[in-house]
């Protein structure tokens, strides 16, 4: 007499597909983390093996969870570079796993960051790290990005570009001397003249190498701004103003106050930038409330997948996902 095998408990999959790293969480319908995996980047504009990286990470997370692909009720992937309707084709290819017949939804990575930061509540997320993006979900569920208003705040490299331009224009004063020495040391030049020659020579370099070089300068700028370098402070003030302006452009689309705002990314969350953004937003009393992100993007994707699966977003569910995030970080 044969006996039926017990049915697998259903799961959802959340994917945070960044340019450098793909993170996948396999989560039970109670929010408990069952499996987690990381692989190479998911953006095909930066990674030749992007689809294979995503599939590898999904399979590894399922293996760790001891679940088959058939257990997946919903998969939601937030992927960097997924900006246009035609991008759905490569995103769909990247999440195609034998046996995975559940619902698959592919979105921009900013969407899952927003869902995680605010636990799917309406609000704004301002991201400034390697790049920059500001996204809002209004009370009516409308999704709006800052580029709808032809606005771009800029990321780490843009802060560095701005500061170097000001240095080339002679904006440094004697109290910037220590900072300028650090700037020269990082870029391996000894003077403003050599700095100018470096930039001219970079016209013939791979732009990705140039972006990485200047992106790495941002922590030096913010650290010297913290100790009072006027040149660094001014550059950070301009970056903070750009972020705050983007937030305010989107904030005007809300009818209820205060609008919750979460800052994400190394630049946005640096002490000097986050403080300056907070000061600018506080100039309109009661309009904005800066909040700490509740969940990382991969768990934001899992949260959206759970909601898509018909699970109510409750405080215990969010607490379970927070515990999952702590497990990964520890």
Secondary structure, 3 states (H helix, E strand, C coil): CCCCCCCCCCEEEEEEECCCEEEEEEEECCCCEEEEEEEECCCCCCCCCHHHHHHHHHHHHHHHHCCCHHHEEEEEEEECCCCCCCHHHHHHHHCCCCCCCCEEEEEEHHHHHHHHHHCCCCEEEEEECCCEEEEEECCCCCEEEHHHHCCCCCCHHHHHHHHHHHHHCCCCCHHHHHHHHHHHHHHCCCCHHHHHHHHHHHHHCCHHHHHHHHHCCHHHHHHHHHCCCHHHHHHHHHHHHHHHHHHHHHHCCCCCCCEEEEEECCCCCCHHHHHHHHHHHHCCCCCEEEECCCCCHHHHHHHHHHHHCCCCCCHHHHHHHHHHHHHHHC
